[in-house]
């Protein structure tokens, strides 16, 4: 009974919690990197490039999407 419940319930749950923990640590590292770059007075484009290194290539925006976001930010300012 104990081995069965461990393999069916507890091991998958532990694996999921481990994955969520790794994602949270990745997010915190990215946030800290951004804060330190801003505090150091880095150019906003340099900060964006540093933080983009944390985003998987498959999820990165295209150059056109980045240009559209930059123009929208300029208009808002």
N, C-alpha and C positions, 0 to 999 in steps of 0.2 A: 504494500500500500504506500509506504513512504517513498520508495524509489519511483513508483509510477507517478505520484503527485509531483515529485521533484522534476521529473522529465517533462511532464505535461504542463505544469503550472509555473513552478518557481524558476526554472532555468530560463524559459522565454521571458518571464517578467524581469529577471535580473539582467538579461541581455538588453532588453528595451531600456531599462533604467541606466545602464552603462552608456548606451548610445545617446540618450538625452543628456547625460552628464557631459559627455564629450562635446556635444553641440553647444551646450551652455558655456563651457570653457573656451571654445573657439570664439564664440560671440564676445565673451569678456576680454579675450586677448585683442580682438579687433577693436573693441571700444577703447581699451587702454592705449593701443597704438595711435588711434585717432586723436585722443585727448592729448597725448604727449606731443604729437606733431603740431597740433593747434597751439599748445602752450609754447612750443619752440619757435612759433612764428612762421612755420612753413607756408608756402604758397598753397592756396586751396586746391589747385590742380595737382600739386605734388601729394597733398594729403589724400585726395581722391585716388590717385594712382597707387599709393601705399595700401590703402584699404581695399582696393580692387584685387590685390594679390590674395586676399582671404576668400574671395568669391570663386567658386569653381568655374572653369572656363565655359562649361555648358550653361551656366546661369548668368554670365556676364552680359550686360546690355551691348547692343551693336553700337558702332560709332554714330550712326544716325540717331539712335535713341539717346545717346549721351549728348549729342549736339542739341537735340530738341529740349532736353532737360536743362542744359546750360542757358539756352535762349529764354526759356520760361523763367529761370531763376533771375536772369538779368532784368526781365520785364517786371518781375515782382519787386525788385529792389528799387 
